[in-house]
Amino acid sequence: MTPEKIQLVQNSFVLVAPIADEAAEIFYNHLFEIAPELRSMFPQDMSGQKEKLMQTLSVAVNNLHRLEAVLPTLKDLGQKHVSYGVKDKHYDTVGEALLHTLKIGLGDAFTPELKEAWTDTFAAVAAT
């Protein structure tokens, strides 16, 4: 990822932070809409899960400039997800839900350049 794309993602995430609860709600609603079979992988009460999502995004976004520092954490998270039944194919669906969330949450600020930067970011994190 280029420094410019990292900066775009980090600057946009500053706009997402104040609407974190709403963003998590949009994310999971869309995820379960496009992939209802994934719902059974999650707890009935999603409040803790939504908080974890936003915390994980925050850590990843804030460390994009030094991704190697969070690689062990991301790898551990990936291993946990395997034990929950997550398959490689699910990452595309999650990426789609994330981009949808950003489009809704950021509105006109979600430019094609920002979409590309977030797509690259998600690809880098998901590859881990």
N, CA and C atoms as an extended XYZ file, in Angstrom:
384
Properties=species:S:1:pos:R:3:atomname:S:1:resname:S:1:resid:I:1 pbc="F F F"
N         0.832       -1.181        0.000 N   MET     1
C         0.000        0.000        0.000 CA  MET     1
C         0.874        1.240        0.000 C   MET     1
N         0.433        2.198       -0.759 N   THR     2
C         1.198        3.440       -0.839 CA  THR     2
C         0.908        4.302        0.392 C   THR     2
N         1.831        5.193        0.722 N   PRO     3
C         1.575        6.111        1.840 CA  PRO     3
C         0.314        6.956        1.622 C   PRO     3
N         0.033        7.299        0.374 N   GLU     4
C        -1.161        8.090        0.073 CA  GLU     4
C        -2.440        7.310        0.389 C   GLU     4
N        -2.457        6.030        0.023 N   LYS     5
C        -3.642        5.208        0.306 CA  LYS     5
C        -3.804        4.995        1.806 C   LYS     5
N        -2.700        4.788        2.478 N   ILE     6
C        -2.756        4.641        3.939 CA  ILE     6
C        -3.345        5.894        4.566 C   ILE     6
N        -2.895        7.043        4.122 N   GLN     7
C        -3.396        8.310        4.661 CA  GLN     7
C        -4.887        8.480        4.373 C   GLN     7
N        -5.307        8.121        3.166 N   LEU     8
C        -6.733        8.193        2.822 CA  LEU     8
C        -7.580        7.342        3.769 C   LEU     8
N        -7.146        6.120        3.983 N   VAL     9
C        -7.892        5.206        4.849 CA  VAL     9
C        -7.913        5.730        6.279 C   VAL     9
N        -6.771        6.154        6.768 N   GLN    10
C        -6.719        6.641        8.142 CA  GLN    10
C        -7.560        7.904        8.326 C   GLN    10
N        -7.495        8.812        7.369 N   ASN    11
C        -8.304       10.031        7.465 CA  ASN    11
C        -9.800        9.712        7.426 C   ASN    11
N       -10.183        8.761        6.596 N   SER    12
C       -11.608        8.422        6.503 CA  SER    12
C       -12.087        7.704        7.756 C   SER    12
N       -11.209        6.929        8.375 N   PHE    13
C       -11.618        6.208        9.576 CA  PHE    13
C       -11.897        7.168       10.728 C   PHE    13
N       -11.251        8.307       10.718 N   VAL    14
C       -11.537        9.348       11.711 CA  VAL    14
C       -13.009        9.768       11.612 C   VAL    14
N       -13.552        9.740       10.404 N   LEU    15
C       -14.961       10.086       10.197 CA  LEU    15
C       -15.901        8.951       10.603 C   LEU    15
N       -15.393        7.735       10.585 N   VAL    16
C       -16.199        6.572       10.951 CA  VAL    16
C       -16.287        6.439       12.479 C   VAL    16
N       -15.226        6.785       13.186 N   ALA    17
C       -15.176        6.596       14.639 CA  ALA    17
C       -16.386        7.178       15.368 C   ALA    17
N       -16.831        8.395       15.047 N   PRO    18
C       -17.992        8.936       15.767 CA  PRO    18
C       -19.301        8.183       15.506 C   PRO    18
N       -19.342        7.424       14.419 N   ILE    19
C       -20.554        6.654       14.108 CA  ILE    19
C       -20.275        5.154       14.210 C   ILE    19
N       -19.364        4.784       15.101 N   ALA    20
C       -18.918        3.389       15.212 CA  ALA    20
C       -20.084        2.426       15.446 C   ALA    20
N       -20.985        2.778       16.346 N   ASP    21
C       -22.112        1.878       16.626 CA  ASP    21
C       -22.987        1.699       15.389 C   ASP    21
N       -23.270        2.797       14.726 N   GLU    22
C       -24.090        2.743       13.510 CA  GLU    22
C       -23.364        1.967       12.405 C   GLU    22
N       -22.060        2.204       12.279 N   ALA    23
C       -21.281        1.509       11.250 CA  ALA    23
C       -21.280        0.004       11.487 C   ALA    23
N       -21.118       -0.410       12.732 N   ALA    24
C       -21.140       -1.844       13.046 CA  ALA    24
C       -22.511       -2.442       12.739 C   ALA    24
N       -23.547       -1.690       13.030 N   GLU    25
C       -24.905       -2.143       12.745 CA  GLU    25
C       -25.111       -2.311       11.235 C   GLU    25
N       -24.686       -1.314       10.476 N   ILE    26
C       -24.797       -1.384        9.010 CA  ILE    26
C       -24.019       -2.581        8.490 C   ILE    26
N       -22.800       -2.757        9.004 N   PHE    27
C       -21.940       -3.845        8.547 CA  PHE    27
C       -22.620       -5.205        8.740 C   PHE    27
N       -23.031       -5.491        9.975 N   TYR    28
C       -23.596       -6.817       10.241 CA  TYR    28
C       -24.952       -7.014        9.573 C   TYR    28
N       -25.757       -5.983        9.523 N   ASN    29
C       -27.039       -6.110        8.810 CA  ASN    29
C       -26.802       -6.480        7.350 C   ASN    29
N       -25.846       -5.815        6.726 N   HIS    30
C       -25.573       -6.109        5.317 CA  HIS    30
C       -24.923       -7.483        5.161 C   HIS    30
N       -23.996       -7.803        6.047 N   LEU    31
C       -23.336       -9.110        5.979 CA  LEU    31
C       -24.365      -10.235        6.028 C   LEU    31
N       -25.302      -10.145        6.974 N   PHE    32
C       -26.291      -11.215        7.112 CA  PHE    32
C       -27.348      -11.167        6.017 C   PHE    32
N       -27.502      -10.013        5.387 N   GLU    33
C       -28.409       -9.902        4.254 CA  GLU    33
C       -27.831      -10.608        3.027 C   GLU    33
N       -26.534      -10.413        2.773 N   ILE    34
C       -25.924      -11.001        1.582 CA  ILE    34
C       -25.422      -12.427        1.816 C   ILE    34
N       -25.257      -12.791        3.090 N   ALA    35
C       -24.791      -14.146        3.411 CA  ALA    35
C       -25.472      -14.624        4.697 C   ALA    35
N       -26.773      -14.908        4.631 N   PRO    36
C       -27.506      -15.300        5.842 CA  PRO    36
C       -26.940      -16.553        6.512 C   PRO    36
N       -26.257      -17.374        5.752 N   GLU    37
C       -25.683      -18.594        6.327 CA  GLU    37
C       -24.582      -18.289        7.353 C   GLU    37
N       -24.061      -17.072        7.344 N   LEU    38
C       -23.011      -16.705        8.299 CA  LEU    38
C       -23.561      -16.351        9.678 C   LEU    38
N       -24.843      -16.072        9.758 N   ARG    39
C       -25.428      -15.619       11.029 CA  ARG    39
C       -25.188      -16.606       12.153 C   ARG    39
N       -25.217      -17.887       11.853 N   SER    40
C       -25.061      -18.914       12.894 CA  SER    40
C       -23.649      -18.937       13.491 C   SER    40
N       -22.698      -18.268       12.860 N   MET    41
C       -21.336      -18.214       13.392 CA  MET    41
C       -21.178      -17.165       14.488 C   MET    41
N       -22.225      -16.388       14.704 N   PHE    42
C       -22.143      -15.261       15.627 CA  PHE    42
C       -23.078      -15.458       16.803 C   PHE    42
N       -22.769      -14.798       17.919 N   PRO    43
C       -23.654      -14.907       19.079 CA  PRO    43
C       -24.997      -14.225       18.824 C   PRO    43
N       -25.992      -14.616       19.577 N   GLN    44
C       -27.310      -14.002       19.444 CA  GLN    44
C       -27.231      -12.507       19.769 C   GLN    44
N       -26.578      -12.189       20.880 N   ASP    45
C       -26.378      -10.789       21.274 CA  ASP    45
C       -25.111      -10.289       20.587 C   ASP    45
N       -25.284       -9.412       19.639 N   MET    46
C       -24.171       -8.954       18.811 CA  MET    46
C       -23.432       -7.738       19.375 C   MET    46
N       -23.841       -7.213       20.517 N   SER    47
C       -23.245       -5.974       21.018 CA  SER    47
C       -21.733       -6.112       21.219 C   SER    47
N       -21.288       -7.178       21.834 N   GLY    48
C       -19.852       -7.383       22.028 CA  GLY    48
C       -19.124       -7.589       20.715 C   GLY    48
N       -19.752       -8.291       19.804 N   GLN    49
C       -19.160       -8.548       18.494 CA  GLN    49
C       -18.971       -7.253       17.715 C   GLN    49
N       -19.948       -6.380       17.795 N   LYS    50
C       -19.868       -5.096       17.095 CA  LYS    50
C       -18.719       -4.254       17.647 C   LYS    50
N       -18.566       -4.296       18.950 N   GLU    51
C       -17.464       -3.560       19.584 CA  GLU    51
C       -16.111       -4.129       19.151 C   GLU    51
N       -16.010       -5.453       19.103 N   LYS    52
C       -14.768       -6.099       18.664 CA  LYS    52
C       -14.431       -5.730       17.223 C   LYS    52
N       -15.457       -5.693       16.373 N   LEU    53
C       -15.243       -5.313       14.972 CA  LEU    53
C       -14.594       -3.941       14.885 C   LEU    53
N       -15.176       -2.982       15.574 N   MET    54
C       -14.668       -1.617       15.488 CA  MET    54
C       -13.291       -1.492       16.117 C   MET    54
N       -13.029       -2.217       17.188 N   GLN    55
C       -11.705       -2.198       17.808 CA  GLN    55
C       -10.655       -2.791       16.866 C   GLN    55
N       -10.996       -3.890       16.233 N   THR    56
C       -10.058       -4.535       15.307 CA  THR    56
C        -9.781       -3.640       14.114 C   THR    56
N       -10.819       -3.031       13.572 N   LEU    57
C       -10.620       -2.095       12.461 CA  LEU    57
C        -9.729       -0.935       12.887 C   LEU    57
N        -9.970       -0.424       14.064 N   SER    58
C        -9.181        0.695       14.566 CA  SER    58
C        -7.705        0.329       14.679 C   SER    58
N        -7.421       -0.814       15.249 N   VAL    59
C        -6.025       -1.255       15.390 CA  VAL    59
C        -5.384       -1.426       14.019 C   VAL    59
N        -6.086       -2.093       13.111 N   ALA    60
C        -5.530       -2.320       11.773 CA  ALA    60
C        -5.296       -1.001       11.039 C   ALA    60
N        -6.283       -0.122       11.056 N   VAL    61
C        -6.174        1.147       10.333 CA  VAL    61
C        -5.073        2.029       10.929 C   VAL    61
N        -5.029        2.098       12.242 N   ASN    62
C        -4.028        2.956       12.885 CA  ASN    62
C        -2.609        2.442       12.724 C   ASN    62
N        -2.469        1.188       12.331 N   ASN    63
C        -1.131        0.605       12.165 CA  ASN    63
C        -0.806        0.238       10.726 C   ASN    63
N        -1.539        0.781        9.780 N   LEU    64
C        -1.282        0.455        8.377 CA  LEU    64
C         0.134        0.821        7.948 C   LEU    64
N         0.652        1.873        8.498 N   HIS    65
C         1.998        2.314        8.140 CA  HIS    65
C         3.072        1.377        8.693 C   HIS    65
N         2.686        0.507        9.612 N   ARG    66
C         3.609       -0.488       10.181 CA  ARG    66
C         2.854       -1.789       10.428 C   ARG    66
N         2.304       -2.294        9.363 N   LEU    67
C         1.451       -3.472        9.423 CA  LEU    67
C         2.163       -4.676       10.048 C   LEU    67
N         3.464       -4.749        9.858 N   GLU    68
C         4.218       -5.870       10.418 CA  GLU    68
C         4.102       -5.930       11.940 C   GLU    68
N         3.826       -4.804       12.577 N   ALA    69
C         3.690       -4.769       14.034 CA  ALA    69
C         2.418       -5.473       14.509 C   ALA    69
N         1.400       -5.488       13.682 N   VAL    70
C         0.140       -6.130       14.082 CA  VAL    70
C        -0.084       -7.472       13.390 C   VAL    70
N         0.875       -7.900       12.580 N   LEU    71
C         0.712       -9.186       11.893 CA  LEU    71
C         0.476      -10.345       12.852 C   LEU    71
N         1.218      -10.456       13.967 N   PRO    72
C         0.936      -11.574       14.879 CA  PRO    72
C        -0.499      -11.548       15.413 C   PRO    72
N        -1.006      -10.378       15.733 N   THR    73
C        -2.376      -10.257       16.221 CA  THR    73
C        -3.368      -10.647       15.139 C   THR    73
N        -3.127      -10.184       13.917 N   LEU    74
C        -4.022      -10.511       12.811 CA  LEU    74
C        -3.988      -12.003       12.499 C   LEU    74
N        -2.811      -12.608       12.576 N   LYS    75
C        -2.710      -14.047       12.325 CA  LYS    75
C        -3.454      -14.840       13.393 C   LYS    75
N        -3.328      -14.419       14.649 N   ASP    76
C        -4.066      -15.083       15.725 CA  ASP    76
C        -5.571      -14.962       15.502 C   ASP    76
N        -5.989      -13.783       15.098 N   LEU    77
C        -7.411      -13.557       14.821 CA  LEU    77
C        -7.882      -14.461       13.686 C   LEU    77
N        -7.063      -14.587       12.666 N   GLY    78
C        -7.395      -15.475       11.550 CA  GLY    78
C        -7.532      -16.923       11.993 C   GLY    78
N        -6.636      -17.367       12.876 N   GLN    79
C        -6.713      -18.744       13.390 CA  GLN    79
C        -7.995      -18.958       14.183 C   GLN    79
N        -8.378      -17.964       14.987 N   LYS    80
C        -9.634      -18.075       15.740 CA  LYS    80
C       -10.817      -18.204       14.780 C   LYS    80
N       -10.784      -17.424       13.719 N   HIS    81
C       -11.894      -17.455       12.770 CA  HIS    81
C       -12.002      -18.804       12.059 C   HIS    81
N       -10.868      -19.458       11.828 N   VAL    82
C       -10.900      -20.801       11.235 CA  VAL    82
C       -11.660      -21.738       12.165 C   VAL    82
N       -11.410      -21.616       13.466 N   SER    83
C       -12.090      -22.491       14.425 CA  SER    83
C       -13.595      -22.204       14.496 C   SER    83
N       -14.013      -21.011       14.065 N   TYR    84
C       -15.440      -20.669       14.034 CA  TYR    84
C       -16.121      -21.173       12.757 C   TYR    84
N       -15.321      -21.680       11.824 N   GLY    85
C       -15.877      -22.183       10.572 CA  GLY    85
C       -15.714      -21.243        9.394 C   GLY    85
N       -14.952      -20.183        9.566 N   VAL    86
C       -14.741      -19.224        8.478 CA  VAL    86
C       -13.883      -19.870        7.393 C   VAL    86
N       -14.301      -19.681        6.168 N   LYS    87
C       -13.583      -20.187        4.988 CA  LYS    87
C       -13.021      -19.009        4.198 C   LYS    87
N       -12.057      -19.278        3.363 N   ASP    88
C       -11.453      -18.218        2.544 CA  ASP    88
C       -12.499      -17.436        1.758 C   ASP    88
N       -13.508      -18.136        1.245 N   LYS    89
C       -14.531      -17.483        0.427 CA  LYS    89
C       -15.314      -16.431        1.208 C   LYS    89
N       -15.345      -16.542        2.525 N   HIS    90
C       -16.093      -15.590        3.340 CA  HIS    90
C       -15.437      -14.201        3.375 C   HIS    90
N       -14.143      -14.157        3.123 N   TYR    91
C       -13.453      -12.863        3.173 CA  TYR    91
C       -13.958      -11.906        2.100 C   TYR    91
N       -14.292      -12.420        0.934 N   ASP    92
C       -14.855      -11.557       -0.110 CA  ASP    92
C       -16.189      -10.959        0.345 C   ASP    92
N       -16.993      -11.771        1.000 N   THR    93
C       -18.283      -11.307        1.487 CA  THR    93
C       -18.106      -10.249        2.567 C   THR    93
N       -17.178      -10.483        3.467 N   VAL    94
C       -16.898       -9.510        4.526 CA  VAL    94
C       -16.368       -8.212        3.917 C   VAL    94
N       -15.502       -8.330        2.924 N   GLY    95
C       -14.990       -7.139        2.243 CA  GLY    95
C       -16.113       -6.348        1.587 C   GLY    95
N       -17.046       -7.055        0.976 N   GLU    96
C       -18.191       -6.389        0.354 CA  GLU    96
C       -19.026       -5.657        1.405 C   GLU    96
N       -19.242       -6.301        2.551 N   ALA    97
C       -20.014       -5.673        3.628 CA  ALA    97
C       -19.287       -4.448        4.182 C   ALA    97
N       -17.968       -4.532        4.274 N   LEU    98
C       -17.189       -3.390        4.755 CA  LEU    98
C       -17.298       -2.211        3.793 C   LEU    98
N       -17.115       -2.464        2.516 N   LEU    99
C       -17.217       -1.373        1.530 CA  LEU    99
C       -18.617       -0.772        1.516 C   LEU    99
N       -19.630       -1.598        1.638 N   HIS   100
C       -21.008       -1.105        1.707 CA  HIS   100
C       -21.181       -0.195        2.932 C   HIS   100
N       -20.646       -0.626        4.051 N   THR   101
C       -20.736        0.148        5.289 CA  THR   101
C       -20.078        1.513        5.123 C   THR   101
N       -18.898        1.531        4.528 N   LEU   102
C       -18.186        2.786        4.326 CA  LEU   102
C       -18.933        3.695        3.356 C   LEU   102
N       -19.502        3.105        2.326 N   LYS   103
C       -20.270        3.895        1.355 CA  LYS   103
C       -21.464        4.561        2.031 C   LYS   103
N       -22.180        3.806        2.852 N   ILE   104
C       -23.342        4.353        3.553 CA  ILE   104
C       -22.894        5.349        4.624 C   ILE   104
N       -21.912        4.965        5.402 N   GLY   105
C       -21.472        5.794        6.521 CA  GLY   105
C       -20.782        7.085        6.123 C   GLY   105
N       -20.029        7.041        5.024 N   LEU   106
C       -19.269        8.222        4.605 CA  LEU   106
C       -19.974        9.037        3.533 C   LEU   106
N       -20.967        8.465        2.898 N   GLY   107
C       -21.714        9.199        1.880 CA  GLY   107
C       -20.817        9.683        0.750 C   GLY   107
N       -20.936       10.964        0.400 N   ASP   108
C       -20.180       11.535       -0.717 CA  ASP   108
C       -18.668       11.514       -0.488 C   ASP   108
N       -18.252       11.390        0.753 N   ALA   109
C       -16.811       11.335        1.049 CA  ALA   109
C       -16.193       10.008        0.605 C   ALA   109
N       -17.045        9.010        0.307 N   PHE   110
C       -16.545        7.710       -0.146 CA  PHE   110
C       -16.335        7.754       -1.658 C   PHE   110
N       -15.224        8.342       -2.037 N   THR   111
C       -14.875        8.538       -3.442 CA  THR   111
C       -14.324        7.246       -4.053 C   THR   111
N       -14.221        7.182       -5.370 N   PRO   112
C       -13.600        6.007       -5.994 CA  PRO   112
C       -12.167        5.770       -5.488 C   PRO   112
N       -11.431        6.840       -5.250 N   GLU   113
C       -10.057        6.695       -4.740 CA  GLU   113
C       -10.060        6.093       -3.330 C   GLU   113
N       -11.002        6.533       -2.524 N   LEU   114
C       -11.099        6.008       -1.164 CA  LEU   114
C       -11.542        4.547       -1.186 C   LEU   114
N       -12.466        4.231       -2.072 N   LYS   115
C       -12.901        2.832       -2.211 CA  LYS   115
C       -11.712        1.953       -2.585 C   LYS   115
N       -10.902        2.401       -3.514 N   GLU   116
C        -9.718        1.628       -3.917 CA  GLU   116
C        -8.746        1.467       -2.746 C   GLU   116
N        -8.555        2.528       -1.989 N   ALA   117
C        -7.639        2.467       -0.839 CA  ALA   117
C        -8.144        1.476        0.206 C   ALA   117
N        -9.449        1.504        0.486 N   TRP   118
C       -10.024        0.563        1.451 CA  TRP   118
C        -9.990       -0.865        0.914 C   TRP   118
N       -10.217       -1.031       -0.382 N   THR   119
C       -10.147       -2.364       -0.985 CA  THR   119
C        -8.745       -2.934       -0.814 C   THR   119
N        -7.743       -2.121       -1.082 N   ASP   120
C        -6.355       -2.567       -0.905 CA  ASP   120
C        -6.044       -2.884        0.555 C   ASP   120
N        -6.574       -2.057        1.439 N   THR   121
C        -6.363       -2.273        2.877 CA  THR   121
C        -6.962       -3.603        3.312 C   THR   121
N        -8.210       -3.819        2.922 N   PHE   122
C        -8.866       -5.066        3.311 CA  PHE   122
C        -8.126       -6.269        2.723 C   PHE   122
N        -7.685       -6.153        1.494 N   ALA   123
C        -6.959       -7.260        0.862 CA  ALA   123
C        -5.686       -7.579        1.637 C   ALA   123
N        -4.979       -6.550        2.074 N   ALA   124
C        -3.739       -6.753        2.821 CA  ALA   124
C        -4.014       -7.422        4.159 C   ALA   124
N        -5.048       -6.967        4.847 N   VAL   125
C        -5.388       -7.547        6.149 CA  VAL   125
C        -5.930       -8.970        5.989 C   VAL   125
N        -6.807       -9.178        5.021 N   ALA   126
C        -7.393      -10.500        4.805 CA  ALA   126
C        -6.353      -11.521        4.375 C   ALA   126
N        -5.352      -11.079        3.636 N   ALA   127
C        -4.297      -11.994        3.191 CA  ALA   127
C        -3.493      -12.535        4.371 C   ALA   127
N        -3.475      -11.785        5.426 N   THR   128
C        -2.746      -12.212        6.635 CA  THR   128
C        -3.464      -13.362        7.304 C   THR   128
